Amino acid sequence: MHLCRVTNDTSSGDRPIIPQSLEYTVADAAVLARVPEISIRNWMARGTLNVGMRTAGGRVLLTLMDILRLEVMHDLCVRAAFKASEAAEIAEIVVEKVRKHGTGDASQGRPVMNLVVGWNEAGELVANFVDLVGPGFYKPPPRLDGDDSYNPLRRAHLVLPIASMWADLILRTEQLERANKRAEAPVHV
């Protein structure tokens, strides 16, 4: 698979990653998000997920944020059997968190980048950002004595490690770009 970057950059070396830059085709997004291309096109056609922008020539281009949306949505739909509309809602929350905190200054400390998703008594999604105690350990909200209220995050729930997901996506993007450069390099015999 060849990464089709839409850019006028001819300089050598690494380019900064601009999360809102439209530079990936649907085929590129499928590879980077590890989502079947047909799923992406179906979600776009049905209006389930608003990603990308159509160029004057009719080509759809996506951003890294769009690709993160696709990855979250696919994981929730396929691995956790979420409805597409619910998965799209959660994917939007994840992208908004990365947009606000994912590219910030590391000296300001690491933002809480784990989204815990549960369901209330009515079956509605409840999402909350939490800090994990350690890998695989989550400290649920305390239950107050005599409190009969239903706390969905003390029940079965999912954790989305947003910081890790974002970092992995950036690494996959860089790996694919390096592989494409090697493939384009002239062969000396």
Secondary structure as UniProt FT lines:
FT   TURN            19..20
FT   STRAND          24..25
FT   HELIX           26..33
FT   HELIX           37..46
FT   STRAND          53..54
FT   TURN            56..57
FT   STRAND          60..62
FT   HELIX           64..74
FT   HELIX           75..79
FT   HELIX           84..101
FT   TURN            102..103
FT   HELIX           106..108
FT   STRAND          114..119
FT   TURN            121..122
FT   STRAND          125..130
FT   TURN            135..136
FT   TURN            145..146
FT   HELIX           152..154
FT   STRAND          158..161
FT   HELIX           162..184
//
